[in-house]
Amino acid sequence: MKALILIMTFFTGIMISATETKIMIRAQARDAKFIGSSLGGAHVIVRNKLNREILAEGNTSGSTGNTDLIMKTPKVRGKSIADTQTGGFVASLDISEPTFVTIEVISPLNSRQAQAVVSTELWLIPGKHILGEGIILEIPGYIIDILKPRTHQYIALNTIKDKPFQFQANIVMMCGCVIEKGGVWNSDEIEVKGILKKDGIFFRNVDLSLVSTNLFEGNTSINASGNYELILYAYHEKTGNTGVDKVNYVVFE
């Protein structure tokens, strides 16, 4: 009898023991490449769907991937668009039974104004790894940084009156990929515009155009003092990609 109990206890212990289960998770910018080390990575959180317990957490690292393979080669079933150098995060979980998980990706990690949260859900089976290309989550948008004017910059009216007042912004894809005229990410296809407000009221629109890789500029005339706000956006009709940055500045007499 004791022997039977020992045997049952032994096999029960095997059945409930946790098993290491690995899953490759990648973040890919919409209409672009993967988010890796060059942009600071994307933050990945894997949770137990039932109780919200965090099972694994970390950042993607690696390269943005092969441009020709990702952007220029037709997608064929079974052929991966990622290689061993492509950015990703391998989550290692210890689970004892099939577990329904939520995978959440926060990206870009170091550009808060452009940050998006994307998630998916799936079953994980103990010991059944999901590697190779893994699970890919798409991150929409653009990273926009307004360079001119500076945040809450005070500008004397007599220094800009009757002169072109310049706006300048740096815009890249969510993977950090460059935007340039005639390039893979063609600036001619992207609408970049500023919505300018004065004292909380719409003042005028400002068109911006590419002057060098990733750098867009535009100008307008400002002949009155006040509190100004610039809402600058990028829009790509073909993909639906959008991005926004805002800045406030003061023009004084």
Rosetta silent file (secondary structure, phi, psi, omega in degrees, C-alpha in Angstrom):
SEQUENCE: MKALILIMTFFTGIMISATETKIMIRAQARDAKFIGSSLGGAHVIVRNKLNREILAEGNTSGSTGNTDLIMKTPKVRGKSIADTQTGGFVASLDISEPTFVTIEVISPLNSRQAQAVVSTELWLIPGKHILGEGIILEIPGYIIDILKPRTHQYIALNTIKDKPFQFQANIVMMCGCVIEKGGVWNSDEIEVKGILKKDGIFFRNVDLSLVSTNLFEGNTSINASGNYELILYAYHEKTGNTGVDKVNYVVFE
SCORE:     score description
SCORE:     0.000 S_00000001
   1 L     0.000  -45.005  179.527    0.000    0.000    0.000 S_00000001
   2 H   -62.598  -39.782  179.036    2.801    2.390    0.927 S_00000001
   3 H   -61.765  -39.833  179.267    4.570    1.550   -2.325 S_00000001
   4 H   -64.086  -42.419  179.622    1.422    2.387   -4.299 S_00000001
   5 H   -62.913  -41.723  179.302    1.088    5.741   -2.529 S_00000001
   6 H   -63.261  -41.525  179.542    4.732    6.565   -3.279 S_00000001
   7 H   -64.310  -45.080  179.863    4.279    5.683   -6.956 S_00000001
   8 H   -63.015  -40.616  179.388    1.108    7.799   -7.224 S_00000001
   9 H   -64.032  -40.843  179.992    2.830   10.725   -5.488 S_00000001
  10 H   -61.144  -49.117 -177.931    5.806   10.422   -7.851 S_00000001
  11 H   -70.823  -33.432  175.683    3.685   10.509  -11.019 S_00000001
  12 H   -63.007  -41.088  178.564    1.441   13.288   -9.658 S_00000001
  13 H   -61.826  -38.721  178.189    4.557   15.358   -9.037 S_00000001
  14 H   -64.516  -42.527 -175.438    5.675   14.819  -12.626 S_00000001
  15 H   -65.568  -33.858 -174.996    2.267   15.861  -13.967 S_00000001
  16 H   -99.911   -1.406 -179.127    2.149   19.150  -12.052 S_00000001
  17 L   -69.628  143.538 -178.636    5.823   20.099  -12.332 S_00000001
  18 L   -73.536  144.773 -179.574    6.495   23.264  -14.307 S_00000001
  19 E  -121.508  133.424  178.460    8.059   22.942  -17.742 S_00000001
  20 E   -65.815  130.248 -179.361   10.161   25.604  -19.431 S_00000001
  21 E  -133.233  123.889 -175.902    8.343   26.965  -22.470 S_00000001
  22 E  -107.590  143.568  177.950    9.953   29.524  -24.794 S_00000001
  23 E  -141.383  126.234  176.119    8.252   31.972  -27.110 S_00000001
  24 E   -84.601  128.730 -178.897    9.876   34.448  -29.501 S_00000001
  25 E  -123.941  129.982 -179.298    8.082   37.787  -29.577 S_00000001
  26 E  -127.518  150.203  174.271    8.816   40.502  -32.122 S_00000001
  27 E  -114.619  124.585  179.863    7.517   44.041  -32.711 S_00000001
  28 E  -119.606  129.004  176.823    7.307   45.192  -36.333 S_00000001
  29 E   -66.734  139.334  178.325    6.574   48.743  -37.400 S_00000001
  30 L   -59.159  131.661  179.458    3.626   48.999  -39.781 S_00000001
  31 L    60.247   26.800 -178.128    4.850   49.112  -43.377 S_00000001
  32 L  -153.900 -151.359 -169.578    8.435   48.874  -42.109 S_00000001
  33 L  -105.907 -165.727 -173.856   10.945   46.739  -40.235 S_00000001
  34 E   -88.811  156.276 -177.807   11.455   45.325  -36.756 S_00000001
  35 L   -98.318  114.850 -175.303   12.048   47.290  -33.564 S_00000001
  36 L  -130.815 -149.315 -171.959   15.395   46.378  -32.036 S_00000001
  37 H   -64.537  -34.411 -174.745   18.396   47.721  -30.168 S_00000001
  38 H   -62.863  -22.751 -179.801   18.987   50.817  -32.336 S_00000001
  39 H  -108.972    7.938 -179.128   15.715   52.349  -31.108 S_00000001
  40 L    89.442   -0.817  176.834   15.983   51.131  -27.509 S_00000001
  41 L    82.178  169.995  171.945   13.742   48.141  -28.131 S_00000001
  42 L  -109.857  144.033 -178.951   10.066   47.458  -27.508 S_00000001
  43 E   -90.955  131.318 -175.548    8.934   46.385  -24.042 S_00000001
  44 E  -117.257  132.416  175.334    7.219   42.994  -23.857 S_00000001
  45 E  -128.110  125.956  175.604    4.996   41.699  -21.036 S_00000001
  46 E  -109.553  122.504 -176.899    3.536   38.178  -21.003 S_00000001
  47 E  -121.370  150.346  167.369    0.681   37.689  -18.523 S_00000001
  48 E   -70.156  120.098 -176.567   -1.537   34.833  -17.423 S_00000001
  49 L   -59.241  -34.244 -173.935   -4.888   35.871  -18.889 S_00000001
  50 L   -69.760  -48.051 -173.844   -6.816   34.428  -15.939 S_00000001
  51 L  -118.743    4.201  177.676   -5.150   36.211  -13.023 S_00000001
  52 L    67.845   13.552  178.105   -2.980   38.842  -14.797 S_00000001
  53 L   -65.694  135.140  176.823    0.197   37.410  -13.267 S_00000001
  54 E   -77.988  120.767 -178.884    3.329   38.478  -15.156 S_00000001
  55 E   -97.156  -27.097  177.894    5.018   35.331  -16.447 S_00000001
  56 E  -160.869  152.349 -177.818    7.836   37.009  -18.424 S_00000001
  57 E  -158.252  141.145  178.398    8.974   40.547  -19.200 S_00000001
  58 E   173.317 -176.622 -177.528   11.784   42.186  -21.163 S_00000001
  59 E  -111.421  147.112  173.157   12.850   44.260  -24.159 S_00000001
  60 L   -70.482  148.132  176.671   13.378   43.285  -27.771 S_00000001
  61 E  -146.303  159.752 -177.558   16.971   43.494  -28.987 S_00000001
  62 L   121.395 -168.554 -177.065   18.790   42.862  -32.228 S_00000001
  63 E   -85.088  171.088  176.817   18.734   44.407  -35.704 S_00000001
  64 L   -79.933   -6.977  176.520   15.812   45.918  -37.603 S_00000001
  65 L   101.314  179.527 -176.983   16.105   43.059  -40.095 S_00000001
  66 L   -87.807  115.375 -175.649   16.839   42.630  -43.795 S_00000001
  67 H   -59.684  -46.764 -179.064   15.233   45.416  -45.836 S_00000001
  68 H   -61.157  -42.857 -178.506   15.052   43.435  -49.082 S_00000001
  69 H   -67.101  -40.541 -175.156   13.544   40.407  -47.362 S_00000001
  70 H   -80.973  -43.608 -168.903   10.974   42.393  -45.385 S_00000001
  71 H  -102.995  -20.310 -172.133   10.027   45.165  -47.800 S_00000001
  72 H  -120.123  -13.455 -178.335   10.811   43.936  -51.314 S_00000001
  73 L   -98.505  128.473  178.347   10.366   40.153  -51.357 S_00000001
  74 L   -56.836  137.787  179.991    6.828   38.764  -51.802 S_00000001
  75 L   -73.049  125.724  179.264    5.604   37.021  -48.660 S_00000001
  76 L  -119.210  134.977 -179.696    5.435   33.244  -49.137 S_00000001
  77 L   -54.918  131.017  177.375    3.780   30.899  -46.663 S_00000001
  78 L    89.318  -10.923  178.912    6.359   29.168  -44.494 S_00000001
  79 L   -99.719  121.562 -175.720    9.179   31.577  -45.376 S_00000001
  80 L   -76.538  144.678  173.565   10.291   33.711  -42.455 S_00000001
  81 L   -97.393    4.600  177.852   10.940   37.437  -42.815 S_00000001
  82 L  -115.975  147.322  173.443   13.188   37.327  -39.727 S_00000001
  83 L  -118.545 -171.035 -174.449   16.691   35.908  -39.393 S_00000001
  84 L   -67.960  -18.278 -179.459   18.893   35.120  -36.383 S_00000001
  85 L   -95.011  -11.562 -174.794   19.940   38.783  -36.045 S_00000001
  86 E   -68.106  138.181 -176.980   16.445   40.280  -36.250 S_00000001
  87 L   -55.856  138.320  178.124   15.195   42.043  -33.134 S_00000001
  88 E  -175.203  175.645  177.453   13.031   40.081  -30.735 S_00000001
  89 E  -133.548  124.585  177.147   12.548   38.927  -27.157 S_00000001
  90 E   -94.243  109.591  177.419   12.557   35.289  -26.115 S_00000001
  91 E   -85.770  129.901  178.130   10.182   34.866  -23.180 S_00000001
  92 E  -113.266  115.861 -175.639   10.923   31.825  -21.027 S_00000001
  93 E  -117.113  147.662  172.866    7.963   30.659  -18.945 S_00000001
  94 E  -108.369  107.692 -178.971    7.550   27.829  -16.469 S_00000001
  95 E  -129.329  147.999 -176.596    4.054   26.394  -16.855 S_00000001
  96 L  -106.240   -9.046  179.443    2.592   23.082  -15.717 S_00000001
  97 L  -154.090  163.372  177.742   -0.512   23.024  -17.906 S_00000001
  98 L   -51.797  131.136 -172.455   -1.851   24.739  -21.030 S_00000001
  99 E  -130.200  129.400  177.917   -2.067   28.438  -20.171 S_00000001
 100 E   -86.987  121.185 -173.859   -3.937   31.213  -21.959 S_00000001
 101 E  -120.824  157.200  170.618   -1.689   34.281  -22.042 S_00000001
 102 E  -108.797  128.226  175.127   -1.825   37.916  -23.058 S_00000001
 103 E  -107.335  122.256 -178.184    1.225   39.300  -24.846 S_00000001
 104 E  -118.113  131.785  178.292    1.533   43.084  -24.604 S_00000001
 105 E  -120.724  129.271  178.508    4.098   45.144  -26.501 S_00000001
 106 E  -113.942  119.449 -174.323    4.838   48.784  -25.659 S_00000001
 107 E  -157.758  148.926   -5.111    6.803   50.600  -28.343 S_00000001
 108 L   -75.294  140.304 -172.999    8.822   52.668  -28.998 S_00000001
 109 L   -62.551  -37.036 -172.583   10.114   52.393  -25.448 S_00000001
 110 L  -103.541   11.833  177.393   12.093   55.649  -25.453 S_00000001
 111 L  -127.433   85.977 -170.289    9.711   57.912  -27.402 S_00000001
 112 H   -62.248  -36.634 -176.458    6.769   58.500  -25.101 S_00000001
 113 H   -69.105  -18.894 -178.912    4.802   60.824  -27.405 S_00000001
 114 H  -106.191    0.527 -170.388    4.740   58.136  -30.101 S_00000001
 115 L   -64.614  134.546  176.224    4.236   55.134  -27.824 S_00000001
 116 E  -126.393  150.387  176.837    1.622   52.561  -28.770 S_00000001
 117 E  -116.016  123.215 -179.345    0.436   49.465  -26.899 S_00000001
 118 E  -126.230  140.797 -177.283   -0.447   46.396  -28.970 S_00000001
 119 E  -141.786  161.119  173.476   -1.522   43.022  -27.605 S_00000001
 120 E  -147.081  170.382 -179.361   -2.624   39.545  -28.597 S_00000001
 121 E  -135.081  145.903  178.296   -3.736   36.374  -26.805 S_00000001
 122 E  -163.427  164.550  175.167   -2.942   32.701  -27.320 S_00000001
 123 E   -87.442  136.510  170.699   -2.618   29.320  -25.636 S_00000001
 124 E  -111.671  136.032 -179.800    0.809   28.115  -24.556 S_00000001
 125 L  -107.813  131.225 -178.036    1.404   24.382  -24.112 S_00000001
 126 L   -51.912  127.291  176.688    4.085   23.239  -21.615 S_00000001
 127 L    77.597   -2.773 -179.406    7.332   22.450  -23.401 S_00000001
 128 L  -100.505   93.780 -173.870    5.958   23.365  -26.840 S_00000001
 129 L   -71.752  150.671  172.722    8.183   26.253  -27.895 S_00000001
 130 E  -120.705   94.793 -174.487    7.182   28.954  -30.387 S_00000001
 131 E  -120.571 -152.883 -176.122   10.471   30.103  -31.871 S_00000001
 132 E    65.056 -130.197  177.525   11.807   31.029  -35.317 S_00000001
 133 E   -62.553  -33.752  175.719    9.805   33.975  -36.621 S_00000001
 134 E    72.433 -151.258  178.661    7.668   33.640  -33.497 S_00000001
 135 E   -98.260  123.348 -178.981    4.772   35.930  -32.651 S_00000001
 136 E  -111.066  125.824  175.514    4.882   39.288  -34.481 S_00000001
 137 E  -110.134  132.840 -176.779    2.888   42.279  -33.255 S_00000001
 138 E   -89.525  131.067  179.621    2.453   45.266  -35.579 S_00000001
 139 E  -108.610  112.432 -179.474    3.125   48.763  -34.220 S_00000001
 140 L   -83.125  158.857  169.878    1.415   51.541  -36.227 S_00000001
 141 L   119.908 -175.825  173.541    2.533   55.160  -36.447 S_00000001
 142 E  -131.534  151.899  171.075    5.459   57.539  -36.860 S_00000001
 143 E   -96.071  117.923 -178.365    7.925   58.931  -34.335 S_00000001
 144 E  -119.182  129.161  175.010    7.764   62.729  -34.580 S_00000001
 145 E  -125.551  113.919  175.546   10.007   65.142  -32.677 S_00000001
 146 E   -74.059  125.326 -178.284    9.390   68.871  -33.124 S_00000001
 147 E   -99.608  -34.202  177.438   12.778   70.602  -33.154 S_00000001
 148 E  -137.988  131.875   -4.319   11.676   74.206  -33.805 S_00000001
 149 L   -74.938  168.265  178.608   10.275   75.976  -31.935 S_00000001
 150 L   -80.565  158.121 -179.907   11.397   74.487  -28.609 S_00000001
 151 L   -57.464  124.748  177.886    8.945   73.559  -25.868 S_00000001
 152 L    55.451   33.913  176.663    7.708   76.707  -24.065 S_00000001
 153 E   -70.977  136.393  175.621   10.263   78.852  -25.859 S_00000001
 154 E   -97.009  124.671 -173.745    9.822   82.615  -25.263 S_00000001
 155 E  -126.777  126.006  179.676   10.245   84.566  -28.485 S_00000001
 156 E   -73.844  131.177 -176.258   10.317   88.368  -28.780 S_00000001
 157 H   -59.120  -37.010 -175.676    7.849   89.587  -31.400 S_00000001
 158 H   -68.910  -12.675  178.700   10.263   92.180  -32.799 S_00000001
 159 H   -88.649  -13.609 -176.399   12.723   89.392  -33.750 S_00000001
 160 L  -125.062  -12.041 -176.077   10.226   87.539  -35.957 S_00000001
 161 L   -60.300  134.075  178.989    7.707   90.141  -37.135 S_00000001
 162 L    62.770   23.732  176.278    7.409   90.334  -40.932 S_00000001
 163 L  -129.256  156.158  175.427    9.858   87.424  -41.290 S_00000001
 164 E   -65.976  126.290  176.764    9.292   83.721  -42.060 S_00000001
 165 E   -97.017  120.467 -170.030    8.880   81.864  -38.751 S_00000001
 166 E   -90.442  138.444  169.696   10.348   78.379  -39.152 S_00000001
 167 E  -114.879  141.915 -176.754    8.942   75.073  -37.984 S_00000001
 168 E  -144.610  137.679 -179.592   11.141   71.980  -38.037 S_00000001
 169 E  -145.192  146.514  172.856   10.512   68.333  -37.149 S_00000001
 170 E  -101.707  128.718 -177.095   12.343   65.019  -37.326 S_00000001
 171 E  -130.742  128.334  176.335   10.133   62.129  -38.490 S_00000001
 172 E  -134.539  165.046  173.489   11.046   58.436  -38.688 S_00000001
 173 E   -67.870  167.821 -176.795    9.216   55.135  -38.966 S_00000001
 174 L   -69.370  -10.548  175.116    8.389   53.300  -35.730 S_00000001
 175 L   -98.890   -2.251 -175.739   11.453   51.095  -36.250 S_00000001
 176 L    91.411   -1.031 -178.625   13.697   54.123  -36.781 S_00000001
 177 L   -63.427  146.218 -170.472   13.846   53.525  -40.540 S_00000001
 178 L   -80.470  149.053  174.178   14.627   56.631  -42.573 S_00000001
 179 L  -110.038  125.765 -178.276   12.210   58.719  -44.597 S_00000001
 180 E  -150.849  162.812 -178.084   13.685   60.262  -47.742 S_00000001
 181 L   -67.257  123.441  178.882   12.660   61.429  -51.175 S_00000001
 182 L    74.186    5.333 -177.426   12.156   58.455  -53.506 S_00000001
 183 L   -82.551 -174.264  176.076   13.300   55.985  -50.840 S_00000001
 184 L   -56.971  -41.684  174.012   11.665   52.823  -49.528 S_00000001
 185 L  -109.234   93.898 -167.019    9.737   55.162  -47.214 S_00000001
 186 E   -83.775  121.047 -179.504    9.102   57.958  -49.672 S_00000001
 187 H   -61.899  -26.867 -179.496    8.576   61.432  -48.239 S_00000001
 188 H   -65.110  -20.601 -178.388    6.520   62.382  -51.313 S_00000001
 189 H   -94.049   -3.016 -174.914    3.788   59.990  -50.143 S_00000001
 190 E  -110.463  123.652  176.374    3.579   61.372  -46.607 S_00000001
 191 E   -84.510  123.242  178.019    1.507   64.428  -45.753 S_00000001
 192 E  -122.600  120.951 -174.180    3.175   66.506  -43.032 S_00000001
 193 E  -145.344  147.806  175.044    1.250   69.469  -41.722 S_00000001
 194 E  -109.192  136.426  173.740    1.102   71.705  -38.667 S_00000001
 195 E  -104.280  112.290 -174.230   -2.111   72.951  -37.095 S_00000001
 196 E  -100.917  129.291  176.750   -1.261   76.256  -35.431 S_00000001
 197 E  -116.427  147.646  174.575   -3.356   77.716  -32.604 S_00000001
 198 E  -125.145  121.035 -178.187   -3.121   81.131  -30.956 S_00000001
 199 L    52.490   40.530  175.010   -4.545   81.530  -27.465 S_00000001
 200 L    82.634    0.370 -177.108   -6.431   78.254  -27.897 S_00000001
 201 E  -116.294  140.355  179.693   -8.080   79.232  -31.196 S_00000001
 202 E   -54.421  132.830 -177.895   -7.213   77.897  -34.641 S_00000001
 203 E  -108.852  -58.725  175.247   -4.818   80.280  -36.386 S_00000001
 204 E  -171.359  166.358  172.720   -3.731   78.576  -39.620 S_00000001
 205 E   -92.317  150.830  178.983   -2.343   75.424  -41.208 S_00000001
 206 E  -131.161  123.553  177.164    1.337   75.100  -42.090 S_00000001
 207 E   -86.044  137.869  176.210    2.672   72.699  -44.744 S_00000001
 208 L  -119.232  146.974  178.859    6.036   71.055  -44.114 S_00000001
 209 E  -135.142  161.029 -177.213    8.263   69.349  -46.683 S_00000001
 210 E   -70.568  134.037  175.778   11.429   67.274  -46.600 S_00000001
 211 E  -116.047  -24.436  171.521   14.723   69.193  -46.614 S_00000001
 212 E  -161.036  173.803 -175.443   17.046   66.276  -45.772 S_00000001
 213 L   -48.426  121.734  178.136   16.703   62.682  -44.573 S_00000001
 214 L    71.432  -10.066 -172.641   13.966   62.562  -41.868 S_00000001
 215 E  -103.097  122.843 -179.425   13.976   66.374  -41.540 S_00000001
 216 E  -116.346  141.974  179.692   10.871   68.386  -42.480 S_00000001
 217 E  -136.735  153.913  174.419   10.536   72.163  -42.493 S_00000001
 218 E  -158.629  168.722  179.169    7.864   74.775  -43.068 S_00000001
 219 E  -150.691  163.398  176.651    7.258   78.427  -42.201 S_00000001
 220 E  -153.806  175.613  176.844    4.597   81.051  -41.710 S_00000001
 221 E  -102.054  136.562  176.376    4.328   84.672  -40.579 S_00000001
 222 L  -127.480  114.335 -174.507    3.570   85.546  -36.972 S_00000001
 223 L  -122.450   19.125  179.249    2.874   89.236  -36.315 S_00000001
 224 L  -143.041  145.078  178.072    1.057   89.136  -32.984 S_00000001
 225 L   -75.494  161.735  178.661    2.002   88.175  -29.457 S_00000001
 226 E   154.876  179.652  175.616    0.222   85.345  -27.672 S_00000001
 227 E   -95.816  118.184 -175.231    0.355   81.758  -26.474 S_00000001
 228 E  -109.276  147.020  174.778    0.866   79.480  -29.459 S_00000001
 229 E  -132.283  129.916  175.852    0.411   75.732  -29.855 S_00000001
 230 E  -109.986  122.230  172.806    1.649   73.683  -32.801 S_00000001
 231 E  -108.300  110.438 -174.629    0.057   70.269  -33.441 S_00000001
 232 E  -108.343  129.990 -178.272    2.163   68.582  -36.092 S_00000001
 233 E  -128.178  156.873  170.146    1.020   65.396  -37.833 S_00000001
 234 E  -123.348  140.848 -176.594    2.223   62.931  -40.481 S_00000001
 235 E  -143.339  130.004  177.258   -0.235   60.868  -42.526 S_00000001
 236 E  -118.738  110.782 -172.099    0.294   58.130  -45.121 S_00000001
 237 L   -63.008  -40.380 -174.631   -2.895   57.369  -47.022 S_00000001
 238 L   -62.366  -37.491 -175.328   -1.822   53.972  -48.420 S_00000001
 239 L  -107.359  -14.330 -175.777   -1.101   52.385  -45.034 S_00000001
 240 L    77.014   11.512  178.210   -3.144   54.546  -42.679 S_00000001
 241 E   -68.930  136.092  177.508   -0.006   55.339  -40.686 S_00000001
 242 E  -138.086  156.434  174.440   -0.290   58.477  -38.555 S_00000001
 243 E  -155.032  152.562 -177.047    1.847   60.296  -36.006 S_00000001
 244 E  -143.457  143.651  166.172    1.542   63.478  -33.932 S_00000001
 245 E  -138.579  155.185 -177.771    3.716   65.721  -31.775 S_00000001
 246 E  -132.921  150.244  175.000    2.780   68.970  -30.033 S_00000001
 247 E  -146.904  145.433  175.533    4.667   71.991  -28.744 S_00000001
 248 E  -114.935  139.364  176.231    3.672   75.192  -26.960 S_00000001
 249 E  -146.169  164.074 -173.982    5.606   78.465  -27.237 S_00000001
 250 E  -121.955  130.341  171.855    5.107   82.103  -26.284 S_00000001
 251 E  -108.730  124.667 -175.173    5.499   85.217  -28.432 S_00000001
 252 E  -124.020  155.420  179.165    5.791   88.390  -26.333 S_00000001
 253 L   -73.076    0.000    0.000    5.958   92.138  -27.042 S_00000001
